[in-house]
Amino acid sequence: MIKILFVCHGNICRSPMAEFVFRNMIQSRGHGGWISAASCATSREELGNPVHWGTVQKLKEHGIRTDGKYAVQLKKKDYDDYDYIIGMEYRNIRNIERIIGSDPQYKVHRLLDFTDSPRDIADPWYTGNFDRTYDDVVEGCEALLLHILEHDT
């Protein structure tokens, strides 16, 4: 089982969006039996809170539900439990590395680093643009899945 952990600042907007988009993608394409996805935060600010209404609404437009998801925080031991730890932006990467320490197995990446246009995914908590975040997340998840299919099978 290849285990993916998506990470953002609060685990209420971008990382749960990536988690549920990626889960939907792998299930619909028949990869759910050997790839799994989860998400978490680098901060403690939103711990225990449900997914942001903007993310819920955007995913609902695409038939994707987030029921039962509440914000949790990244732990040092997650490094051993996951094969890929995927941040949404440079600041997430910096905070992931602060929590886990070193990355000797090169598990930590930005989601859009798997695309032809590496960049940060803007936080819709601040921008209000959940459409743009969704488009970026889908682009990144498609590229990540392709990477896994090419390198981990």
N, CA, C and O atoms as a GROMACS GRO file, in nm:
protein
  612
    1MET      N    1   0.084  -0.118   0.000
    1MET     CA    2   0.000   0.000   0.000
    1MET      C    3   0.088   0.124   0.000
    1MET      O    4   0.176   0.139   0.085
    2ILE      N    5   0.064   0.212  -0.095
    2ILE     CA    6   0.134   0.340  -0.102
    2ILE      C    7   0.046   0.442  -0.030
    2ILE      O    8  -0.071   0.461  -0.066
    3LYS      N    9   0.102   0.507   0.070
    3LYS     CA   10   0.026   0.599   0.154
    3LYS      C   11   0.071   0.743   0.131
    3LYS      O   12   0.189   0.776   0.142
    4ILE      N   13  -0.028   0.828   0.100
    4ILE     CA   14  -0.004   0.969   0.071
    4ILE      C   15  -0.062   1.052   0.186
    4ILE      O   16  -0.174   1.026   0.231
    5LEU      N   17   0.014   1.151   0.233
    5LEU     CA   18  -0.035   1.244   0.334
    5LEU      C   19  -0.026   1.385   0.278
    5LEU      O   20   0.084   1.436   0.254
    6PHE      N   21  -0.141   1.448   0.258
    6PHE     CA   22  -0.147   1.586   0.210
    6PHE      C   23  -0.146   1.679   0.331
    6PHE      O   24  -0.214   1.653   0.430
    7VAL      N   25  -0.069   1.788   0.321
    7VAL     CA   26  -0.050   1.875   0.437
    7VAL      C   27  -0.066   2.022   0.396
    7VAL      O   28  -0.013   2.066   0.293
    8CYS      N   29  -0.140   2.097   0.478
    8CYS     CA   30  -0.146   2.242   0.463
    8CYS      C   31  -0.142   2.305   0.602
    8CYS      O   32  -0.115   2.235   0.700
    9HIS      N   33  -0.166   2.432   0.611
    9HIS     CA   34  -0.152   2.502   0.739
    9HIS      C   35  -0.256   2.455   0.842
    9HIS      O   36  -0.219   2.418   0.954
   10GLY      N   37  -0.385   2.455   0.805
   10GLY     CA   38  -0.489   2.427   0.903
   10GLY      C   39  -0.565   2.298   0.885
   10GLY      O   40  -0.638   2.256   0.975
   11ASN      N   41  -0.550   2.232   0.770
   11ASN     CA   42  -0.620   2.106   0.739
   11ASN      C   43  -0.772   2.126   0.731
   11ASN      O   44  -0.849   2.038   0.769
   12ILE      N   45  -0.812   2.243   0.681
   12ILE     CA   46  -0.956   2.263   0.659
   12ILE      C   47  -0.988   2.306   0.515
   12ILE      O   48  -1.104   2.302   0.475
   13CYS      N   49  -0.888   2.347   0.437
   13CYS     CA   50  -0.913   2.392   0.299
   13CYS      C   51  -0.838   2.306   0.197
   13CYS      O   52  -0.895   2.215   0.137
   14ARG      N   53  -0.710   2.335   0.178
   14ARG     CA   54  -0.634   2.274   0.069
   14ARG      C   55  -0.603   2.126   0.089
   14ARG      O   56  -0.627   2.046  -0.001
   15SER      N   57  -0.550   2.088   0.205
   15SER     CA   58  -0.510   1.948   0.221
   15SER      C   59  -0.630   1.852   0.223
   15SER      O   60  -0.620   1.744   0.166
   16PRO      N   61  -0.745   1.887   0.287
   16PRO     CA   62  -0.858   1.795   0.273
   16PRO      C   63  -0.913   1.794   0.131
   16PRO      O   64  -0.962   1.691   0.084
   17MET      N   65  -0.904   1.908   0.062
   17MET     CA   66  -0.946   1.910  -0.078
   17MET      C   67  -0.861   1.810  -0.157
   17MET      O   68  -0.914   1.730  -0.234
   18ALA      N   69  -0.730   1.816  -0.138
   18ALA     CA   70  -0.641   1.723  -0.209
   18ALA      C   71  -0.669   1.578  -0.167
   18ALA      O   72  -0.672   1.489  -0.252
   19GLU      N   73  -0.688   1.555  -0.039
   19GLU     CA   74  -0.716   1.420   0.010
   19GLU      C   75  -0.839   1.361  -0.060
   19GLU      O   76  -0.833   1.250  -0.112
   20PHE      N   77  -0.948   1.435  -0.062
   20PHE     CA   78  -1.072   1.381  -0.118
   20PHE      C   79  -1.073   1.378  -0.270
   20PHE      O   80  -1.132   1.288  -0.329
   21VAL      N   81  -1.010   1.474  -0.335
   21VAL     CA   82  -0.995   1.469  -0.482
   21VAL      C   83  -0.912   1.346  -0.519
   21VAL      O   84  -0.948   1.272  -0.610
   22PHE      N   85  -0.800   1.327  -0.448
   22PHE     CA   86  -0.712   1.214  -0.480
   22PHE      C   87  -0.782   1.081  -0.452
   22PHE      O   88  -0.771   0.987  -0.531
   23ARG      N   89  -0.852   1.072  -0.339
   23ARG     CA   90  -0.927   0.949  -0.308
   23ARG      C   91  -1.028   0.917  -0.417
   23ARG      O   92  -1.040   0.803  -0.462
   24ASN      N   93  -1.102   1.021  -0.460
   24ASN     CA   94  -1.200   1.001  -0.567
   24ASN      C   95  -1.132   0.954  -0.695
   24ASN      O   96  -1.181   0.865  -0.764
   25MET      N   97  -1.019   1.014  -0.725
   25MET     CA   98  -0.943   0.980  -0.844
   25MET      C   99  -0.896   0.833  -0.841
   25MET      O  100  -0.915   0.760  -0.939
   26ILE      N  101  -0.837   0.791  -0.731
   26ILE     CA  102  -0.785   0.654  -0.725
   26ILE      C  103  -0.897   0.551  -0.719
   26ILE      O  104  -0.884   0.441  -0.774
   27GLN      N  105  -1.007   0.585  -0.653
   27GLN     CA  106  -1.120   0.491  -0.648
   27GLN      C  107  -1.182   0.475  -0.786
   27GLN      O  108  -1.209   0.363  -0.830
   28SER      N  109  -1.205   0.585  -0.855
   28SER     CA  110  -1.272   0.580  -0.985
   28SER      C  111  -1.185   0.514  -1.092
   28SER      O  112  -1.236   0.469  -1.195
   29ARG      N  113  -1.055   0.510  -1.070
   29ARG     CA  114  -0.964   0.451  -1.168
   29ARG      C  115  -0.913   0.313  -1.126
   29ARG      O  116  -0.825   0.256  -1.190
   30GLY      N  117  -0.969   0.260  -1.017
   30GLY     CA  118  -0.936   0.125  -0.976
   30GLY      C  119  -0.804   0.109  -0.901
   30GLY      O  120  -0.750  -0.001  -0.895
   31HIS      N  121  -0.753   0.217  -0.842
   31HIS     CA  122  -0.626   0.209  -0.769
   31HIS      C  123  -0.644   0.212  -0.617
   31HIS      O  124  -0.546   0.212  -0.543
   32GLY      N  125  -0.769   0.215  -0.572
   32GLY     CA  126  -0.797   0.229  -0.430
   32GLY      C  127  -0.747   0.115  -0.343
   32GLY      O  128  -0.730   0.131  -0.222
   33GLY      N  129  -0.723   0.000  -0.403
   33GLY     CA  130  -0.676  -0.114  -0.326
   33GLY      C  131  -0.529  -0.108  -0.289
   33GLY      O  132  -0.483  -0.184  -0.204
   34TRP      N  133  -0.454  -0.019  -0.354
   34TRP     CA  134  -0.310  -0.016  -0.326
   34TRP      C  135  -0.252   0.124  -0.305
   34TRP      O  136  -0.131   0.140  -0.286
   35ILE      N  137  -0.339   0.227  -0.310
   35ILE     CA  138  -0.298   0.363  -0.279
   35ILE      C  139  -0.401   0.420  -0.181
   35ILE      O  140  -0.521   0.401  -0.200
   36SER      N  141  -0.354   0.489  -0.078
   36SER     CA  142  -0.446   0.554   0.015
   36SER      C  143  -0.404   0.699   0.037
   36SER      O  144  -0.290   0.736   0.009
   37ALA      N  145  -0.496   0.779   0.087
   37ALA     CA  146  -0.468   0.921   0.109
   37ALA      C  147  -0.531   0.968   0.240
   37ALA      O  148  -0.639   0.922   0.279
   38ALA      N  149  -0.461   1.059   0.306
   38ALA     CA  150  -0.508   1.125   0.427
   38ALA      C  151  -0.458   1.269   0.422
   38ALA      O  152  -0.386   1.307   0.330
   39SER      N  153  -0.495   1.349   0.522
   39SER     CA  154  -0.446   1.487   0.526
   39SER      C  155  -0.434   1.534   0.670
   39SER      O  156  -0.495   1.479   0.762
   40CYS      N  157  -0.351   1.640   0.686
   40CYS     CA  158  -0.330   1.696   0.819
   40CYS      C  159  -0.278   1.839   0.807
   40CYS      O  160  -0.257   1.890   0.697
   41ALA      N  161  -0.258   1.901   0.924
   41ALA     CA  162  -0.213   2.040   0.934
   41ALA      C  163  -0.074   2.048   0.993
   41ALA      O  164  -0.029   1.956   1.062
   42THR      N  165  -0.006   2.158   0.966
   42THR     CA  166   0.118   2.185   1.037
   42THR      C  167   0.092   2.266   1.163
   42THR      O  168   0.174   2.265   1.256
   43SER      N  169  -0.020   2.337   1.169
   43SER     CA  170  -0.051   2.420   1.286
   43SER      C  171  -0.156   2.353   1.374
   43SER      O  172  -0.214   2.250   1.337
   44ARG      N  173  -0.179   2.413   1.488
   44ARG     CA  174  -0.281   2.363   1.581
   44ARG      C  175  -0.408   2.448   1.575
   44ARG      O  176  -0.505   2.420   1.646
   45GLU      N  177  -0.409   2.550   1.491
   45GLU     CA  178  -0.516   2.650   1.491
   45GLU      C  179  -0.656   2.594   1.467
   45GLU      O  180  -0.752   2.642   1.528
   46GLU      N  181  -0.668   2.497   1.381
   46GLU     CA  182  -0.801   2.448   1.342
   46GLU      C  183  -0.829   2.305   1.392
   46GLU      O  184  -0.928   2.245   1.350
   47LEU      N  185  -0.745   2.252   1.479
   47LEU     CA  186  -0.760   2.113   1.523
   47LEU      C  187  -0.902   2.084   1.570
   47LEU      O  188  -0.959   2.159   1.650
   48GLY      N  189  -0.959   1.975   1.520
   48GLY     CA  190  -1.094   1.935   1.556
   48GLY      C  191  -1.204   2.000   1.476
   48GLY      O  192  -1.320   1.962   1.488
   49ASN      N  193  -1.170   2.099   1.394
   49ASN     CA  194  -1.271   2.167   1.313
   49ASN      C  195  -1.300   2.090   1.186
   49ASN      O  196  -1.213   2.020   1.134
   50PRO      N  197  -1.424   2.101   1.135
   50PRO     CA  198  -1.459   2.033   1.009
   50PRO      C  199  -1.397   2.106   0.890
   50PRO      O  200  -1.339   2.214   0.905
   51VAL      N  201  -1.410   2.046   0.775
   51VAL     CA  202  -1.361   2.104   0.650
   51VAL      C  203  -1.435   2.237   0.626
   51VAL      O  204  -1.555   2.248   0.650
   52HIS      N  205  -1.360   2.337   0.579
   52HIS     CA  206  -1.414   2.470   0.550
   52HIS      C  207  -1.532   2.458   0.453
   52HIS      O  208  -1.530   2.378   0.359
   53TRP      N  209  -1.634   2.539   0.476
   53TRP     CA  210  -1.755   2.533   0.393
   53TRP      C  211  -1.725   2.556   0.245
   53TRP      O  212  -1.791   2.498   0.159
   54GLY      N  213  -1.626   2.641   0.214
   54GLY     CA  214  -1.592   2.666   0.074
   54GLY      C  215  -1.537   2.542   0.004
   54GLY      O  216  -1.567   2.516  -0.112
   55THR      N  217  -1.455   2.466   0.077
   55THR     CA  218  -1.403   2.340   0.023
   55THR      C  219  -1.515   2.238   0.010
   55THR      O  220  -1.525   2.169  -0.091
   56VAL      N  221  -1.599   2.229   0.112
   56VAL     CA  222  -1.713   2.136   0.108
   56VAL      C  223  -1.800   2.165  -0.013
   56VAL      O  224  -1.837   2.074  -0.087
   57GLN      N  225  -1.832   2.294  -0.033
   57GLN     CA  226  -1.918   2.332  -0.145
   57GLN      C  227  -1.852   2.302  -0.280
   57GLN      O  228  -1.917   2.248  -0.370
   58LYS      N  229  -1.725   2.335  -0.294
   58LYS     CA  230  -1.656   2.311  -0.421
   58LYS      C  231  -1.651   2.162  -0.452
   58LYS      O  232  -1.676   2.122  -0.566
   59LEU      N  233  -1.620   2.080  -0.354
   59LEU     CA  234  -1.614   1.936  -0.378
   59LEU      C  235  -1.752   1.879  -0.406
   59LEU      O  236  -1.766   1.788  -0.487
   60LYS      N  237  -1.854   1.931  -0.340
   60LYS     CA  238  -1.991   1.885  -0.362
   60LYS      C  239  -2.031   1.906  -0.508
   60LYS      O  240  -2.103   1.824  -0.565
   61GLU      N  241  -1.985   2.017  -0.570
   61GLU     CA  242  -2.012   2.043  -0.712
   61GLU      C  243  -1.962   1.930  -0.801
   61GLU      O  244  -2.012   1.910  -0.911
   62HIS      N  245  -1.863   1.856  -0.751
   62HIS     CA  246  -1.803   1.747  -0.829
   62HIS      C  247  -1.841   1.610  -0.772
   62HIS      O  248  -1.778   1.509  -0.805
   63GLY      N  249  -1.942   1.607  -0.687
   63GLY     CA  250  -1.991   1.482  -0.632
   63GLY      C  251  -1.899   1.418  -0.529
   63GLY      O  252  -1.904   1.297  -0.508
   64ILE      N  253  -1.815   1.499  -0.465
   64ILE     CA  254  -1.719   1.448  -0.367
   64ILE      C  255  -1.761   1.497  -0.228
   64ILE      O  256  -1.784   1.616  -0.208
   65ARG      N  257  -1.771   1.404  -0.134
   65ARG     CA  258  -1.812   1.437   0.003
   65ARG      C  259  -1.693   1.432   0.097
   65ARG      O  260  -1.595   1.362   0.072
   66THR      N  261  -1.703   1.508   0.206
   66THR     CA  262  -1.596   1.513   0.306
   66THR      C  263  -1.646   1.474   0.445
   66THR      O  264  -1.582   1.506   0.545
   67ASP      N  265  -1.757   1.405   0.451
   67ASP     CA  266  -1.818   1.369   0.579
   67ASP      C  267  -1.718   1.303   0.673
   67ASP      O  268  -1.639   1.218   0.633
   68GLY      N  269  -1.722   1.346   0.799
   68GLY     CA  270  -1.640   1.284   0.903
   68GLY      C  271  -1.496   1.334   0.911
   68GLY      O  272  -1.420   1.285   0.995
   69LYS      N  273  -1.457   1.428   0.827
   69LYS     CA  274  -1.320   1.479   0.828
   69LYS      C  275  -1.310   1.599   0.922
   69LYS      O  276  -1.385   1.696   0.911
   70TYR      N  277  -1.216   1.589   1.016
   70TYR     CA  278  -1.187   1.698   1.109
   70TYR      C  279  -1.036   1.719   1.110
   70TYR      O  280  -0.959   1.624   1.095
   71ALA      N  281  -0.995   1.842   1.129
   71ALA     CA  282  -0.853   1.878   1.122
   71ALA      C  283  -0.771   1.806   1.229
   71ALA      O  284  -0.809   1.801   1.346
   72VAL      N  285  -0.658   1.750   1.186
   72VAL     CA  286  -0.560   1.686   1.274
   72VAL      C  287  -0.423   1.743   1.241
   72VAL      O  288  -0.403   1.802   1.134
   73GLN      N  289  -0.329   1.726   1.332
   73GLN     CA  290  -0.195   1.783   1.312
   73GLN      C  291  -0.094   1.676   1.275
   73GLN      O  292  -0.101   1.562   1.322
   74LEU      N  293   0.000   1.713   1.190
   74LEU     CA  294   0.114   1.630   1.152
   74LEU      C  295   0.195   1.595   1.277
   74LEU      O  296   0.217   1.680   1.363
   75LYS      N  297   0.238   1.469   1.283
   75LYS     CA  298   0.324   1.424   1.393
   75LYS      C  299   0.455   1.372   1.335
   75LYS      O  300   0.460   1.330   1.219
   76LYS      N  301   0.558   1.375   1.414
   76LYS     CA  302   0.689   1.328   1.370
   76LYS      C  303   0.682   1.184   1.318
   76LYS      O  304   0.746   1.151   1.218
   77LYS      N  305   0.604   1.098   1.384
   77LYS     CA  306   0.595   0.958   1.344
   77LYS      C  307   0.527   0.938   1.208
   77LYS      O  308   0.540   0.831   1.147
   78ASP      N  309   0.456   1.040   1.160
   78ASP     CA  310   0.393   1.029   1.028
   78ASP      C  311   0.497   1.006   0.919
   78ASP      O  312   0.467   0.947   0.816
   79TYR      N  313   0.618   1.053   0.942
   79TYR     CA  314   0.724   1.033   0.841
   79TYR      C  315   0.745   0.884   0.815
   79TYR      O  316   0.767   0.844   0.701
   80ASP      N  317   0.738   0.803   0.919
   80ASP     CA  318   0.757   0.659   0.903
   80ASP      C  319   0.634   0.590   0.845
   80ASP      O  320   0.645   0.483   0.785
   81ASP      N  321   0.516   0.650   0.864
   81ASP     CA  322   0.391   0.587   0.825
   81ASP      C  323   0.349   0.615   0.681
   81ASP      O  324   0.265   0.543   0.627
   82TYR      N  325   0.405   0.718   0.618
   82TYR     CA  326   0.362   0.757   0.484
   82TYR      C  327   0.478   0.751   0.385
   82TYR      O  328   0.594   0.771   0.420
   83ASP      N  329   0.442   0.723   0.259
   83ASP     CA  330   0.541   0.717   0.151
   83ASP      C  331   0.565   0.853   0.086
   83ASP      O  332   0.675   0.881   0.039
   84TYR      N  333   0.463   0.936   0.084
   84TYR     CA  334   0.471   1.071   0.029
   84TYR      C  335   0.406   1.166   0.129
   84TYR      O  336   0.296   1.140   0.178
   85ILE      N  337   0.474   1.276   0.158
   85ILE     CA  338   0.418   1.381   0.242
   85ILE      C  339   0.416   1.507   0.155
   85ILE      O  340   0.521   1.563   0.121
   86ILE      N  341   0.296   1.549   0.121
   86ILE     CA  342   0.277   1.647   0.015
   86ILE      C  343   0.221   1.778   0.070
   86ILE      O  344   0.106   1.785   0.113
   87GLY      N  345   0.304   1.882   0.069
   87GLY     CA  346   0.261   2.015   0.111
   87GLY      C  347   0.201   2.092  -0.005
   87GLY      O  348   0.223   2.060  -0.122
   88MET      N  349   0.126   2.194   0.030
   88MET     CA  350   0.058   2.275  -0.072
   88MET      C  351   0.140   2.396  -0.114
   88MET      O  352   0.118   2.451  -0.222
   89GLU      N  353   0.234   2.438  -0.030
   89GLU     CA  354   0.315   2.557  -0.061
   89GLU      C  355   0.448   2.546   0.013
   89GLU      O  356   0.467   2.459   0.097
   90TYR      N  357   0.538   2.637  -0.022
   90TYR     CA  358   0.672   2.636   0.037
   90TYR      C  359   0.669   2.644   0.190
   90TYR      O  360   0.744   2.574   0.257
   91ARG      N  361   0.582   2.731   0.246
   91ARG     CA  362   0.575   2.743   0.391
   91ARG      C  363   0.533   2.612   0.457
   91ARG      O  364   0.579   2.579   0.566
   92ASN      N  365   0.444   2.538   0.391
   92ASN     CA  366   0.406   2.407   0.445
   92ASN      C  367   0.527   2.315   0.450
   92ASN      O  368   0.547   2.243   0.548
   93ILE      N  369   0.607   2.317   0.345
   93ILE     CA  370   0.726   2.231   0.339
   93ILE      C  371   0.820   2.266   0.454
   93ILE      O  372   0.871   2.178   0.524
   94ARG      N  373   0.843   2.392   0.473
   94ARG     CA  374   0.930   2.437   0.582
   94ARG      C  375   0.877   2.390   0.718
   94ARG      O  376   0.954   2.343   0.802
   95ASN      N  377   0.746   2.400   0.740
   95ASN     CA  378   0.688   2.358   0.866
   95ASN      C  379   0.682   2.206   0.881
   95ASN      O  380   0.696   2.154   0.991
   96ILE      N  381   0.663   2.136   0.771
   96ILE     CA  382   0.669   1.989   0.774
   96ILE      C  383   0.807   1.946   0.820
   96ILE      O  384   0.821   1.861   0.908
   97GLU      N  385   0.910   2.005   0.761
   97GLU     CA  386   1.047   1.968   0.797
   97GLU      C  387   1.080   2.005   0.941
   97GLU      O  388   1.159   1.936   1.006
   98ARG      N  389   1.021   2.111   0.992
   98ARG     CA  390   1.039   2.149   1.132
   98ARG      C  391   0.981   2.041   1.224
   98ARG      O  392   1.038   2.010   1.329
   99ILE      N  393   0.867   1.985   1.185
   99ILE     CA  394   0.801   1.884   1.267
   99ILE      C  395   0.868   1.747   1.255
   99ILE      O  396   0.890   1.680   1.356
  100ILE      N  397   0.900   1.705   1.134
  100ILE     CA  398   0.954   1.569   1.115
  100ILE      C  399   1.104   1.562   1.131
  100ILE      O  400   1.159   1.453   1.151
  101GLY      N  401   1.172   1.674   1.123
  101GLY     CA  402   1.318   1.672   1.123
  101GLY      C  403   1.368   1.658   0.980
  101GLY      O  404   1.320   1.728   0.891
  102SER      N  405   1.462   1.570   0.958
  102SER     CA  406   1.519   1.555   0.824
  102SER      C  407   1.431   1.469   0.735
  102SER      O  408   1.338   1.402   0.781
  103ASP      N  409   1.461   1.471   0.606
  103ASP     CA  410   1.388   1.394   0.505
  103ASP      C  411   1.484   1.307   0.426
  103ASP      O  412   1.503   1.328   0.306
  104PRO      N  413   1.547   1.207   0.492
  104PRO     CA  414   1.648   1.127   0.423
  104PRO      C  415   1.594   1.042   0.309
  104PRO      O  416   1.669   1.002   0.220
  105GLN      N  417   1.464   1.013   0.311
  105GLN     CA  418   1.404   0.929   0.206
  105GLN      C  419   1.335   1.011   0.097
  105GLN      O  420   1.271   0.955   0.009
  106TYR      N  421   1.349   1.143   0.103
  106TYR     CA  422   1.292   1.234   0.002
  106TYR      C  423   1.144   1.211  -0.018
  106TYR      O  424   1.096   1.196  -0.131
  107LYS      N  425   1.071   1.208   0.092
  107LYS     CA  426   0.927   1.188   0.088
  107LYS      C  427   0.850   1.319   0.077
  107LYS      O  428   0.734   1.319   0.036
  108VAL      N  429   0.912   1.430   0.112
  108VAL     CA  430   0.842   1.558   0.123
  108VAL      C  431   0.852   1.634  -0.010
  108VAL      O  432   0.961   1.655  -0.064
  109HIS      N  433   0.735   1.676  -0.061
  109HIS     CA  434   0.726   1.749  -0.188
  109HIS      C  435   0.610   1.847  -0.182
  109HIS      O  436   0.519   1.832  -0.101
  110ARG      N  437   0.614   1.949  -0.268
  110ARG     CA  438   0.496   2.032  -0.292
  110ARG      C  439   0.411   1.960  -0.396
  110ARG      O  440   0.465   1.896  -0.486
  111LEU      N  441   0.280   1.970  -0.385
  111LEU     CA  442   0.193   1.900  -0.479
  111LEU      C  443   0.219   1.939  -0.623
  111LEU      O  444   0.227   1.853  -0.710
  112LEU      N  445   0.233   2.068  -0.650
  112LEU     CA  446   0.250   2.111  -0.788
  112LEU      C  447   0.392   2.093  -0.840
  112LEU      O  448   0.419   2.125  -0.956
  113ASP      N  449   0.483   2.042  -0.758
  113ASP     CA  450   0.617   2.008  -0.807
  113ASP      C  451   0.613   1.886  -0.899
  113ASP      O  452   0.710   1.861  -0.971
  114PHE      N  453   0.505   1.811  -0.898
  114PHE     CA  454   0.490   1.696  -0.988
  114PHE      C  455   0.440   1.738  -1.125
  114PHE      O  456   0.434   1.655  -1.216
  115THR      N  457   0.404   1.865  -1.142
  115THR     CA  458   0.350   1.914  -1.269
  115THR      C  459   0.460   1.979  -1.352
  115THR      O  460   0.575   1.991  -1.308
  116ASP      N  461   0.423   2.020  -1.472
  116ASP     CA  462   0.516   2.093  -1.559
  116ASP      C  463   0.529   2.240  -1.517
  116ASP      O  464   0.611   2.313  -1.573
  117SER      N  465   0.448   2.283  -1.421
  117SER     CA  466   0.449   2.422  -1.376
  117SER      C  467   0.454   2.426  -1.223
  117SER      O  468   0.355   2.459  -1.158
  118PRO      N  469   0.571   2.394  -1.164
  118PRO     CA  470   0.582   2.392  -1.017
  118PRO      C  471   0.552   2.529  -0.957
  118PRO      O  472   0.602   2.631  -1.003
  119ARG      N  473   0.470   2.528  -0.852
  119ARG     CA  474   0.432   2.653  -0.785
  119ARG      C  475   0.356   2.618  -0.658
  119ARG      O  476   0.322   2.502  -0.634
  120ASP      N  477   0.331   2.720  -0.576
  120ASP     CA  478   0.249   2.703  -0.457
  120ASP      C  479   0.101   2.702  -0.496
  120ASP      O  480   0.062   2.757  -0.599
  121ILE      N  481   0.021   2.638  -0.413
  121ILE     CA  482  -0.124   2.646  -0.426
  121ILE      C  483  -0.170   2.752  -0.327
  121ILE      O  484  -0.149   2.740  -0.206
  122ALA      N  485  -0.234   2.856  -0.379
  122ALA     CA  486  -0.279   2.966  -0.294
  122ALA      C  487  -0.384   2.916  -0.194
  122ALA      O  488  -0.465   2.828  -0.225
  123ASP      N  489  -0.382   2.974  -0.075
  123ASP     CA  490  -0.473   2.936   0.031
  123ASP      C  491  -0.606   3.009   0.013
  123ASP      O  492  -0.611   3.131   0.024
  124PRO      N  493  -0.716   2.936  -0.014
  124PRO     CA  494  -0.844   3.002  -0.036
  124PRO      C  495  -0.903   3.063   0.092
  124PRO      O  496  -0.997   3.141   0.085
  125TRP      N  497  -0.847   3.028   0.207
  125TRP     CA  498  -0.887   3.093   0.332
  125TRP      C  499  -0.863   3.244   0.318
  125TRP      O  500  -0.941   3.325   0.368
  126TYR      N  501  -0.753   3.279   0.250
  126TYR     CA  502  -0.717   3.420   0.231
  126TYR      C  503  -0.768   3.476   0.098
  126TYR      O  504  -0.812   3.590   0.092
  127THR      N  505  -0.761   3.395  -0.008
  127THR     CA  506  -0.798   3.446  -0.141
  127THR      C  507  -0.948   3.439  -0.166
  127THR      O  508  -1.002   3.520  -0.242
  128GLY      N  509  -1.016   3.345  -0.103
  128GLY     CA  510  -1.158   3.323  -0.129
  128GLY      C  511  -1.185   3.253  -0.260
  128GLY      O  512  -1.300   3.230  -0.296
  129ASN      N  513  -1.079   3.217  -0.333
  129ASN     CA  514  -1.094   3.158  -0.467
  129ASN      C  515  -1.081   3.005  -0.460
  129ASN      O  516  -0.974   2.950  -0.489
  130PHE      N  517  -1.188   2.939  -0.423
  130PHE     CA  518  -1.188   2.794  -0.413
  130PHE      C  519  -1.185   2.727  -0.550
  130PHE      O  520  -1.139   2.614  -0.562
  131ASP      N  521  -1.233   2.798  -0.655
  131ASP     CA  522  -1.227   2.743  -0.791
  131ASP      C  523  -1.082   2.726  -0.834
  131ASP      O  524  -1.045   2.620  -0.886
  132ARG      N  525  -1.001   2.829  -0.814
  132ARG     CA  526  -0.860   2.823  -0.854
  132ARG      C  527  -0.786   2.716  -0.773
  132ARG      O  528  -0.706   2.640  -0.828
  133THR      N  529  -0.813   2.710  -0.643
  133THR     CA  530  -0.751   2.608  -0.559
  133THR      C  531  -0.789   2.470  -0.607
  133THR      O  532  -0.704   2.382  -0.616
  134TYR      N  533  -0.916   2.450  -0.639
  134TYR     CA  534  -0.961   2.320  -0.688
  134TYR      C  535  -0.888   2.282  -0.817
  134TYR      O  536  -0.839   2.170  -0.831
  135ASP      N  537  -0.880   2.376  -0.911
  135ASP     CA  538  -0.812   2.348  -1.038
  135ASP      C  539  -0.666   2.310  -1.014
  135ASP      O  540  -0.616   2.215  -1.074
  136ASP      N  541  -0.597   2.382  -0.925
  136ASP     CA  542  -0.458   2.352  -0.893
  136ASP      C  543  -0.445   2.215  -0.826
  136ASP      O  544  -0.354   2.138  -0.857
  137VAL      N  545  -0.536   2.185  -0.734
  137VAL     CA  546  -0.532   2.056  -0.664
  137VAL      C  547  -0.554   1.942  -0.763
  137VAL      O  548  -0.482   1.842  -0.757
  138VAL      N  549  -0.650   1.955  -0.853
  138VAL     CA  550  -0.674   1.850  -0.952
  138VAL      C  551  -0.550   1.832  -1.040
  138VAL      O  552  -0.509   1.719  -1.068
  139GLU      N  553  -0.492   1.941  -1.085
  139GLU     CA  554  -0.370   1.934  -1.167
  139GLU      C  555  -0.260   1.860  -1.092
  139GLU      O  556  -0.194   1.773  -1.149
  140GLY      N  557  -0.239   1.895  -0.967
  140GLY     CA  558  -0.135   1.832  -0.887
  140GLY      C  559  -0.164   1.686  -0.859
  140GLY      O  560  -0.074   1.602  -0.867
  141CYS      N  561  -0.289   1.653  -0.827
  141CYS     CA  562  -0.324   1.514  -0.799
  141CYS      C  563  -0.309   1.426  -0.923
  141CYS      O  564  -0.263   1.312  -0.914
  142GLU      N  565  -0.348   1.478  -1.039
  142GLU     CA  566  -0.328   1.404  -1.166
  142GLU      C  567  -0.180   1.374  -1.187
  142GLU      O  568  -0.142   1.261  -1.221
  143ALA      N  569  -0.096   1.475  -1.166
  143ALA     CA  570   0.048   1.458  -1.187
  143ALA      C  571   0.108   1.364  -1.082
  143ALA      O  572   0.195   1.283  -1.115
  144LEU      N  573   0.064   1.374  -0.958
  144LEU     CA  574   0.112   1.285  -0.853
  144LEU      C  575   0.074   1.141  -0.883
  144LEU      O  576   0.158   1.052  -0.870
  145LEU      N  577  -0.049   1.117  -0.924
  145LEU     CA  578  -0.091   0.981  -0.957
  145LEU      C  579  -0.009   0.926  -1.073
  145LEU      O  580   0.033   0.811  -1.070
  146LEU      N  581   0.014   1.006  -1.175
  146LEU     CA  582   0.098   0.963  -1.287
  146LEU      C  583   0.238   0.928  -1.239
  146LEU      O  584   0.294   0.826  -1.280
  147HIS      N  585   0.295   1.010  -1.152
  147HIS     CA  586   0.427   0.983  -1.095
  147HIS      C  587   0.427   0.849  -1.022
  147HIS      O  588   0.518   0.768  -1.040
  148ILE      N  589   0.327   0.825  -0.941
  148ILE     CA  590   0.320   0.699  -0.866
  148ILE      C  591   0.307   0.582  -0.962
  148ILE      O  592   0.375   0.480  -0.944
  149LEU      N  593   0.223   0.592  -1.062
  149LEU     CA  594   0.205   0.483  -1.158
  149LEU      C  595   0.333   0.454  -1.236
  149LEU      O  596   0.360   0.339  -1.272
  150GLU      N  597   0.412   0.558  -1.261
  150GLU     CA  598   0.536   0.540  -1.336
  150GLU      C  599   0.651   0.491  -1.248
  150GLU      O  600   0.741   0.423  -1.297
  151HIS      N  601   0.650   0.525  -1.118
  151HIS     CA  602   0.766   0.498  -1.034
  151HIS      C  603   0.743   0.395  -0.923
  151HIS      O  604   0.839   0.341  -0.869
  152ASP      N  605   0.619   0.368  -0.888
  152ASP     CA  606   0.591   0.282  -0.774
  152ASP      C  607   0.514   0.156  -0.810
  152ASP      O  608   0.459   0.090  -0.721
  153THR      N  609   0.507   0.122  -0.936
  153THR     CA  610   0.434   0.000  -0.974
  153THR      C  611   0.528  -0.102  -1.034
  153THR      O  612   0.485  -0.210  -1.072
   0.00000   0.00000   0.00000
